[in-house]
Amino acid sequence: MAKDLINTPILKLFLSYFMPSFISMFVLSTYVIVDGIFVGKGIGEIGLGAIGLVTPVFSLLIGIELLFGIGGAALVSMSLGRNKPHKARIIFSSIIYCLSLLGISLSMIMFIFRENLAYALGSNEELLEYVMPYLNIIIIGSTIILLQSTLCTFARNDKAPNLAMISFVSGSIINIILNYIFIFIFKWGMFGAAFSTILGHFFGLLIILWHFINKKGSLYFVKVFSLRALNLAIKSGISPAMTEFAFGFTIVLMNILLIDLSGERGVAILSIIMYIGAVCFGSILSISHGLQPIASYNFGAGQIERTLKTLKIGIIFAALMGAMIYIILFFGIPYIATIFLQSKTTILDDLIFAVRIYFFGYLFLGSNVIIAAFLQATGRNISSIIVSAAHNLVFMMIFLPIFAYCFGINGIWASYPVSLFCAFIIGIFILKKELKYFKGIK
């Protein structure tokens, strides 16, 4: 049943979008965690370190998906809110056509320079034999990852959040099953871990394509390609994309510093932090996914009161989620950490200490993400870019090298919460200024 985005109470509407997205993100994050467990138990800490080095490649793919998908989804939702479905279809079709071509081209380029890429990501000779089998398969399947994620984003904006959830959940289950078979039964190692990931995304892609090919909603493919639509999507999506690109760049820098300070141990610790962070950040991201279609549609329809109420609910949920995540990790990390590590590990105590410092930043992260997502969803792109850049690039580039030099490996973990706190102050300041704009058009 299509959702009434204009008349349904905002909290009820938000929950109807948030819960499927949360379940999708939780299951998707769970398979990422299981992937880490299988690699940690089946291959060892060096396998975890290798995947940690490849993490920026995933950030690149997610960033591209956000640049076109989230930016395009906001425009699509606003167009639907203004009762312009054909314009929405042109935007949707142009983005998917472009993303398909871009994904294939990017895969070819990365594959040609794959060994250079591995070294640029921070790999050394010891890690290279573990990095390359994983990196090769992820590069080959990168277009599949891009398309599945982007189509799920458009499905949520086409009033089909449950189908997006089914796509993610089904693909994740397939991934988990194949991961176990490939690593523990077939003994395919890093190749098996990567291959199961791509096959899981491919299965999810087939599910979500069904919605658009069979014209089950307002969005479907039309034989039109619009450069103007792409330009508008990029302008709208540059803020969330910058966040992910900056995150990937930050991880590369952290890996290089960690290799220098503590070798494979530090990279393995960061890799486990990233696995845990996949669940934590996914939980917060699901709040922004619940907020975006509602805010964009109501803003497009001129319903400013409902638009601002959506923001308020999003910030409350994000603040509570961030606090809950930190409390759980602070007390639970001694038990959580052991599921990734072999019994003979020597990094357990260092990992516990790192997690308790690093994830303190989640007390501020949620509000930053929601403010940036709301501003992007309502077309306030410059302000959204500033908030995004502050919490994922500007302050990290300042504090990360300084703290690493002054405090060593512990300074690397501490740079994250300090940066997020500074970005939080910037975000609040910008939001107060933007609220005057919204009150002015109300």
RODO-2510 file (C-alpha; in nm, 4 decimals, decimal comma):
residues 442
     n   res          X          Y          Z
     1     m     0,0000     0,0000     0,0000
     2     a     0,1343     0,3444    -0,0943
     3     k     0,2135     0,5706     0,1994
     4     d     0,0390     0,9044     0,2487
     5     l     0,3345     1,1346     0,3166
     6     i     0,1183     1,4453     0,3550
     7     n    -0,1485     1,3426     0,6068
     8     t    -0,0035     1,0530     0,8109
     9     p     0,1246     1,1651     1,1566
    10     i     0,4987     1,2308     1,1297
    11     l     0,6098     0,9924     1,4074
    12     k     0,4068     0,7056     1,2620
    13     l     0,5339     0,7859     0,9139
    14     f     0,8936     0,8117     1,0353
    15     l     0,8736     0,4740     1,2084
    16     s     0,7282     0,3147     0,8946
    17     y     1,0402     0,4251     0,7038
    18     f     1,2930     0,3942     0,9852
    19     m     1,2118     0,0386     1,0947
    20     p     1,2571    -0,1313     0,7527
    21     s     1,5742     0,0715     0,6999
    22     f     1,7004    -0,0170     1,0486
    23     i     1,6322    -0,3864     0,9916
    24     s     1,8047    -0,3666     0,6517
    25     m     2,1069    -0,1897     0,7982
    26     f     2,1198    -0,4194     1,0993
    27     v     2,1123    -0,7321     0,8857
    28     l     2,3576    -0,5813     0,6375
    29     s     2,5870    -0,4851     0,9243
    30     t     2,5402    -0,8265     1,0837
    31     y     2,6635    -1,0008     0,7711
    32     v     2,9622    -0,7622     0,7736
    33     i     3,0262    -0,8657     1,1346
    34     v     2,9886    -1,2350     1,0468
    35     d     3,2268    -1,1786     0,7573
    36     g     3,4761    -1,0407     1,0088
    37     i     3,4214    -1,3326     1,2464
    38     f     3,4739    -1,5883     0,9699
    39     v     3,7884    -1,4113     0,8469
    40     g     3,9221    -1,3651     1,2015
    41     k     3,8591    -1,7260     1,3022
    42     g     3,9331    -1,8880     0,9667
    43     i     4,2255    -1,6789     0,8427
    44     g     4,3500    -1,4803     1,1436
    45     e     4,4385    -1,1249     1,2395
    46     i     4,6375    -1,0699     0,9201
    47     g     4,3200    -1,1414     0,7188
    48     l     4,1328    -0,8827     0,9244
    49     g     4,4127    -0,6354     0,8610
    50     a     4,3942    -0,7003     0,4865
    51     i     4,0205    -0,6304     0,4762
    52     g     4,0792    -0,3176     0,6822
    53     l     4,3139    -0,1912     0,4132
    54     v     4,0474    -0,2489     0,1442
    55     t     3,7791    -0,0602     0,3440
    56     p     3,8437     0,2695     0,1563
    57     v     3,7422     0,0980    -0,1700
    58     f     3,4002     0,0308    -0,0172
    59     s     3,3927     0,3957     0,0942
    60     l     3,4599     0,4997    -0,2659
    61     l     3,1701     0,2865    -0,3914
    62     i     2,9342     0,4049    -0,1168
    63     g     3,0378     0,7642    -0,1844
    64     i     2,9525     0,7304    -0,5540
    65     e     2,6181     0,5730    -0,4632
    66     l     2,5462     0,8627    -0,2254
    67     l     2,6561     1,1215    -0,4824
    68     f     2,4064     0,9969    -0,7398
    69     g     2,1602     0,7904    -0,5343
    70     i     2,0903     1,0066    -0,2307
    71     g     2,1154     1,3253    -0,4342
    72     g     1,8852     1,1842    -0,6997
    73     a     1,6470     1,0344    -0,4452
    74     a     1,5935     1,3724    -0,2807
    75     l     1,5134     1,5275    -0,6205
    76     v     1,2849     1,2362    -0,7114
    77     s     1,0954     1,2638    -0,3839
    78     m     1,0546     1,6411    -0,4203
    79     s     0,9316     1,5936    -0,7791
    80     l     0,6776     1,3353    -0,6660
    81     g     0,5697     1,5693    -0,3861
    82     r     0,5094     1,8368    -0,6519
    83     n     0,3087     1,5856    -0,8606
    84     k     0,5682     1,5647    -1,1410
    85     p     0,6179     1,1867    -1,1802
    86     h     0,7631     1,2004    -1,5336
    87     k     1,0380     1,4358    -1,4190
    88     a     1,1103     1,1924    -1,1336
    89     r     1,1404     0,9030    -1,3835
    90     i     1,3837     1,0983    -1,6008
    91     i     1,6043     1,1710    -1,2989
    92     f     1,5879     0,8067    -1,1864
    93     s     1,6622     0,6585    -1,5312
    94     s     1,9472     0,8999    -1,6067
    95     i     2,1186     0,8194    -1,2784
    96     i     2,0954     0,4406    -1,3190
    97     y     2,2200     0,4531    -1,6797
    98     c     2,5126     0,6755    -1,5792
    99     l     2,5955     0,4687    -1,2712
   100     s     2,6066     0,1469    -1,4738
   101     l     2,8550     0,2950    -1,7191
   102     l     3,0582     0,4609    -1,4440
   103     g     3,0748     0,1403    -1,2398
   104     i     3,2048    -0,0663    -1,5316
   105     s     3,4626     0,1991    -1,6254
   106     l     3,5822     0,2347    -1,2664
   107     s     3,6143    -0,1427    -1,2293
   108     m     3,8334    -0,1634    -1,5378
   109     i     4,0611     0,1197    -1,4251
   110     m     4,1016    -0,0146    -1,0709
   111     f     4,1657    -0,3674    -1,1971
   112     i     4,4428    -0,2511    -1,4309
   113     f     4,6162    -0,0677    -1,1445
   114     r     4,5132    -0,3079    -0,8670
   115     e     4,8595    -0,3727    -0,7232
   116     n     4,9470    -0,0037    -0,7190
   117     l     4,6120     0,0563    -0,5522
   118     a     4,6910    -0,1999    -0,2810
   119     y     5,0172    -0,0242    -0,1956
   120     a     4,8470     0,3168    -0,2028
   121     l     4,5947     0,1873     0,0525
   122     g     4,8822     0,1137     0,2904
   123     s     4,9662    -0,2501     0,2190
   124     n     5,3143    -0,3887     0,2784
   125     e     5,4721    -0,7050     0,1336
   126     e     5,3435    -0,9270     0,4148
   127     l     4,9836    -0,8117     0,3777
   128     l     4,9839    -0,8009    -0,0032
   129     e     4,9220    -1,1746    -0,0523
   130     y     4,6057    -1,1405     0,1583
   131     v     4,4941    -0,8056     0,0157
   132     m     4,5123    -0,8940    -0,3543
   133     p     4,2696    -1,1933    -0,3721
   134     y     4,0089    -0,9921    -0,1797
   135     l     4,0650    -0,6664    -0,3678
   136     n     4,0492    -0,8316    -0,7135
   137     i     3,7001    -0,9741    -0,6603
   138     i     3,5606    -0,6600    -0,4959
   139     i     3,6837    -0,4533    -0,7915
   140     i     3,5283    -0,6913    -1,0465
   141     g     3,1912    -0,6862    -0,8650
   142     s     3,1873    -0,3165    -0,7776
   143     t     2,9148    -0,2285    -1,0326
   144     i     2,6814    -0,4812    -0,8694
   145     i     2,7402    -0,3214    -0,5275
   146     l     2,6731     0,0258    -0,6693
   147     l     2,3491    -0,0670    -0,8444
   148     q     2,1942    -0,2643    -0,5598
   149     s     2,2522     0,0111    -0,3042
   150     t     2,1304     0,2860    -0,5375
   151     l     1,8149     0,1023    -0,6452
   152     c     1,7269     0,0319    -0,2809
   153     t     1,7582     0,4045    -0,2095
   154     f     1,5183     0,4852    -0,4945
   155     a     1,2779     0,2102    -0,3826
   156     r     1,2515     0,3753    -0,0390
   157     n     1,1622     0,7026    -0,2117
   158     d     0,9112     0,5187    -0,4323
   159     k     0,7145     0,4242    -0,1197
   160     a     0,8573     0,0708    -0,1105
   161     p     1,0864     0,0657     0,1955
   162     n     0,9906    -0,2943     0,2769
   163     l     1,1136    -0,4213    -0,0597
   164     a     1,4460    -0,2424    -0,0064
   165     m     1,4659    -0,4205     0,3289
   166     i     1,3938    -0,7586     0,1665
   167     s     1,6664    -0,6963    -0,0920
   168     f     1,9261    -0,6191     0,1734
   169     v     1,8189    -0,8957     0,4122
   170     s     1,8049    -1,1674     0,1446
   171     g     2,1402    -1,0703    -0,0002
   172     s     2,2937    -1,0653     0,3470
   173     i     2,1665    -1,4133     0,4330
   174     i     2,3054    -1,5511     0,1068
   175     n     2,6365    -1,3817     0,1860
   176     i     2,6602    -1,5343     0,5334
   177     i     2,5846    -1,8872     0,4107
   178     l     2,8310    -1,8675     0,1219
   179     n     3,0940    -1,7044     0,3428
   180     y     3,0960    -2,0031     0,5749
   181     i     3,1026    -2,2520     0,2852
   182     f     3,3793    -2,0724     0,0957
   183     i     3,6090    -2,0085     0,3960
   184     f     3,5645    -2,3168     0,6163
   185     i     3,4586    -2,5902     0,3714
   186     f     3,6151    -2,4921     0,0379
   187     k     3,9155    -2,3219     0,2095
   188     w     3,9104    -2,0375    -0,0428
   189     g     4,0431    -1,7829     0,2099
   190     m     4,0275    -1,4153     0,1173
   191     f     3,8972    -1,4960    -0,2320
   192     g     3,6016    -1,6785    -0,0752
   193     a     3,5239    -1,3892     0,1595
   194     a     3,5101    -1,1443    -0,1317
   195     f     3,3216    -1,3777    -0,3687
   196     s     3,0437    -1,4402    -0,1161
   197     t     3,0068    -1,0632    -0,0709
   198     i     2,9559    -1,0033    -0,4436
   199     l     2,7137    -1,2961    -0,4829
   200     g     2,5059    -1,1651    -0,1908
   201     h     2,4796    -0,8212    -0,3512
   202     f     2,3921    -0,9792    -0,6868
   203     f     2,1005    -1,1734    -0,5348
   204     g     1,9740    -0,8549    -0,3664
   205     l     2,0074    -0,6670    -0,6964
   206     l     1,7817    -0,9159    -0,8744
   207     i     1,5116    -0,8664    -0,6084
   208     i     1,5110    -0,4865    -0,6189
   209     l     1,5247    -0,4679    -1,0008
   210     w     1,1892    -0,6483    -1,0119
   211     h     1,0152    -0,3437    -0,8616
   212     f     1,1309    -0,1065    -1,1350
   213     i     1,1204    -0,3406    -1,4351
   214     n     0,7615    -0,4395    -1,3560
   215     k     0,6543    -0,0776    -1,2870
   216     k     0,5260    -0,1480    -0,9366
   217     g     0,5486     0,2161    -0,8283
   218     s     0,5774     0,5678    -0,9657
   219     l     0,9383     0,5121    -1,0729
   220     y     1,0413     0,3011    -1,3688
   221     f     1,2891     0,3206    -1,6559
   222     v     1,2239     0,5591    -1,9436
   223     k     1,4286     0,5968    -2,2626
   224     v     1,5563     0,9408    -2,1707
   225     f     1,9002     1,0526    -2,0558
   226     s     1,9331     1,3975    -1,9017
   227     l     2,2691     1,5556    -1,8192
   228     r     2,0831     1,8290    -1,6354
   229     a     1,9259     1,5677    -1,4060
   230     l     2,2707     1,4241    -1,3328
   231     n     2,4055     1,7702    -1,2587
   232     l     2,1227     1,8427    -1,0169
   233     a     2,1643     1,5038    -0,8483
   234     i     2,5369     1,5589    -0,8003
   235     k     2,4787     1,9036    -0,6510
   236     s     2,2240     1,7555    -0,4112
   237     g     2,4281     1,4459    -0,3250
   238     i     2,7717     1,6003    -0,2868
   239     s     2,7290     1,6478     0,0884
   240     p     2,6697     1,2828     0,1898
   241     a     2,9170     1,1686    -0,0768
   242     m     3,1855     1,3968     0,0624
   243     t     3,1278     1,2392     0,4030
   244     e     3,1983     0,8910     0,2682
   245     f     3,4906     0,9961     0,0478
   246     a     3,6429     1,1764     0,3436
   247     f     3,5898     0,8701     0,5619
   248     g     3,7754     0,6540     0,3091
   249     f     4,0615     0,9037     0,2894
   250     t     4,0789     0,9169     0,6685
   251     i     4,0978     0,5371     0,6904
   252     v     4,3859     0,5326     0,4399
   253     l     4,5728     0,7884     0,6526
   254     m     4,4976     0,5971     0,9724
   255     n     4,6207     0,2722     0,8173
   256     i     4,9460     0,4358     0,7042
   257     l     5,0041     0,5841     1,0503
   258     l     4,9163     0,2541     1,2202
   259     i     5,1501     0,0526     0,9965
   260     d     5,4270     0,2965     1,0928
   261     l     5,3485     0,2959     1,4664
   262     s     5,2516    -0,0667     1,5346
   263     g     5,2547    -0,2692     1,2120
   264     e     4,9849    -0,5284     1,1373
   265     r     4,8600    -0,5189     1,4998
   266     g     4,7314    -0,1639     1,4667
   267     v     4,5701    -0,2290     1,1286
   268     a     4,3969    -0,5393     1,2673
   269     i     4,2590    -0,3362     1,5613
   270     l     4,1285    -0,0685     1,3248
   271     s     3,9710    -0,3359     1,1057
   272     i     3,7753    -0,4759     1,4009
   273     i     3,6706    -0,1220     1,4989
   274     m     3,5402    -0,0774     1,1430
   275     y     3,3457    -0,4047     1,1654
   276     i     3,1837    -0,2961     1,4915
   277     g     3,1324     0,0512     1,3496
   278     a     2,9427    -0,0959     1,0534
   279     v     2,6609    -0,1967     1,2889
   280     c     2,6783     0,1242     1,4905
   281     f     2,6945     0,3662     1,1995
   282     g     2,4359     0,1648     1,0075
   283     s     2,1939     0,2163     1,2967
   284     i     2,2393     0,5933     1,2799
   285     l     2,2319     0,5953     0,9000
   286     s     1,8957     0,4169     0,9071
   287     i     1,7560     0,7171     1,0949
   288     s     1,8675     0,9485     0,8153
   289     h     1,7156     0,7053     0,5612
   290     g     1,3868     0,7263     0,7510
   291     l     1,4050     1,1055     0,7598
   292     q     1,5063     1,1823     0,3999
   293     p     1,1991     1,0745     0,1962
   294     i     0,9589     1,2390     0,4425
   295     a     1,1519     1,5651     0,4673
   296     s     1,2063     1,5907     0,0902
   297     y     0,8458     1,5082    -0,0017
   298     n     0,6897     1,7443     0,2543
   299     f     0,9340     2,0227     0,1719
   300     g     0,8495     1,9804    -0,1967
   301     a     0,4788     1,9958    -0,1084
   302     g     0,5272     2,3141     0,0971
   303     q     0,4535     2,1441     0,4311
   304     i     0,7245     2,3239     0,6326
   305     e     0,5735     2,2450     0,9747
   306     r     0,5851     1,8715     0,9031
   307     t     0,9345     1,9043     0,7533
   308     l     1,0716     2,0601     1,0734
   309     k     0,8936     1,8050     1,2914
   310     t     1,0697     1,5309     1,0941
   311     l     1,4043     1,6939     1,1797
   312     k     1,3190     1,7091     1,5493
   313     i     1,2243     1,3420     1,5625
   314     g     1,5397     1,2464     1,3701
   315     i     1,7722     1,4321     1,6082
   316     i     1,6057     1,2807     1,9177
   317     f     1,6344     0,9286     1,7769
   318     a     1,9965     0,9834     1,6717
   319     a     2,1026     1,1232     2,0104
   320     l     1,9439     0,8314     2,1942
   321     m     2,0942     0,5813     1,9508
   322     g     2,4430     0,7276     1,9925
   323     a     2,4244     0,7140     2,3718
   324     m     2,2931     0,3580     2,3692
   325     i     2,5698     0,2443     2,1321
   326     y     2,8444     0,3866     2,3528
   327     i     2,7062     0,2368     2,6738
   328     i     2,6731    -0,1075     2,5133
   329     l     3,0258    -0,0967     2,3707
   330     f     3,1888     0,0432     2,6833
   331     f     3,0677    -0,2457     2,8984
   332     g     3,0322    -0,5134     2,6304
   333     i     3,3539    -0,4821     2,4295
   334     p     3,5511    -0,7383     2,6361
   335     y     3,2972    -1,0002     2,5262
   336     i     3,2362    -0,8658     2,1735
   337     a     3,6077    -0,8536     2,0924
   338     t     3,6635    -1,2241     2,1516
   339     i     3,4259    -1,3261     1,8725
   340     f     3,6684    -1,1809     1,6148
   341     l     3,9920    -1,3150     1,7569
   342     q     4,1636    -1,6497     1,7807
   343     s     4,2415    -1,7799     2,1292
   344     k     4,6148    -1,7080     2,0916
   345     t     4,5604    -1,3362     2,0166
   346     t     4,7841    -1,0708     2,1702
   347     i     4,5778    -0,7607     2,0827
   348     l     4,2693    -0,8051     2,3045
   349     d     4,3598    -0,5483     2,5746
   350     d     4,4701    -0,2903     2,3170
   351     l     4,1462    -0,3422     2,1223
   352     i     3,9271    -0,2916     2,4316
   353     f     4,1073     0,0335     2,5162
   354     a     4,0830     0,1600     2,1559
   355     v     3,7087     0,0918     2,1285
   356     r     3,6295     0,2750     2,4526
   357     i     3,8096     0,5843     2,3275
   358     y     3,7061     0,5785     1,9609
   359     f     3,3326     0,5225     2,0080
   360     f     3,2962     0,8060     2,2592
   361     g     3,2540     1,0127     1,9422
   362     y     2,9156     0,8475     1,8808
   363     l     2,7674     1,0737     2,1468
   364     f     2,8055     1,3530     1,8881
   365     l     2,8025     1,1668     1,5563
   366     g     2,4257     1,1054     1,5375
   367     s     2,3292     1,4719     1,5516
   368     n     2,5921     1,5621     1,2908
   369     v     2,4657     1,2977     1,0467
   370     i     2,0999     1,3942     1,0886
   371     i     2,1615     1,7683     1,0510
   372     a     2,3614     1,7101     0,7308
   373     a     2,1015     1,4640     0,5954
   374     f     1,8124     1,7012     0,6678
   375     l     1,9819     1,9982     0,5015
   376     q     2,0639     1,7848     0,1977
   377     a     1,7086     1,6463     0,1815
   378     t     1,5643     1,9984     0,1722
   379     g     1,8038     2,1381    -0,0867
   380     r     2,0264     2,3357     0,1535
   381     n     2,3328     2,1846    -0,0111
   382     i     2,6085     2,4289     0,0869
   383     s     2,5227     2,4095     0,4558
   384     s     2,4990     2,0325     0,4339
   385     i     2,8433     2,0145     0,2727
   386     i     2,9948     2,2259     0,5508
   387     v     2,8467     2,0045     0,8240
   388     s     2,9559     1,6871     0,6449
   389     a     3,3077     1,8135     0,5800
   390     a     3,3444     1,9242     0,9406
   391     h     3,2560     1,5887     1,0953
   392     n     3,4470     1,3632     0,8594
   393     l     3,7340     1,5551     0,7052
   394     v     3,8362     1,8982     0,8291
   395     f     3,8871     1,8299     1,1989
   396     m     4,0179     1,4743     1,1453
   397     m     4,2845     1,6081     0,9088
   398     i     4,3866     1,8532     1,1825
   399     f     4,3776     1,6298     1,4888
   400     l     4,4769     1,2882     1,3456
   401     p     4,8412     1,3635     1,2537
   402     i     4,8922     1,5900     1,5560
   403     f     4,7527     1,3381     1,8064
   404     a     4,9401     1,0490     1,6401
   405     y     5,2678     1,2436     1,6716
   406     c     5,2053     1,3510     2,0319
   407     f     5,0342     1,0430     2,1797
   408     g     5,1171     0,7571     1,9422
   409     i     4,8574     0,4909     1,8634
   410     n     4,6218     0,6069     2,1413
   411     g     4,6236     0,9525     1,9843
   412     i     4,4870     0,8007     1,6642
   413     w     4,1844     0,6635     1,8511
   414     a     4,1341     0,9887     2,0466
   415     s     4,1409     1,2098     1,7366
   416     y     3,7998     1,0749     1,6281
   417     p     3,5812     1,1815     1,9262
   418     v     3,7616     1,5156     1,9558
   419     s     3,6951     1,5846     1,5867
   420     l     3,3278     1,4867     1,6166
   421     f     3,2781     1,7150     1,9160
   422     c     3,4198     2,0128     1,7248
   423     a     3,2021     1,9247     1,4246
   424     f     2,8982     1,9016     1,6540
   425     i     2,9492     2,2645     1,7589
   426     i     2,9707     2,3697     1,3916
   427     g     2,6587     2,1678     1,3067
   428     i     2,4489     2,3281     1,5806
   429     f     2,5610     2,6744     1,4748
   430     i     2,4684     2,6147     1,1085
   431     l     2,1348     2,4543     1,1978
   432     k     2,0335     2,7591     1,4018
   433     k     2,1038     2,9816     1,1013
   434     e     1,9127     2,7530     0,8640
   435     l     1,6091     2,7349     1,0892
   436     k     1,5597     3,1088     1,0282
   437     y     1,5308     3,0303     0,6551
   438     f     1,2665     2,7633     0,7130
   439     k     1,0677     2,9841     0,9497
   440     g     1,0823     3,2613     0,6896
   441     i     0,9139     3,0495     0,4191
   442     k     0,6601     2,9091     0,6641
***
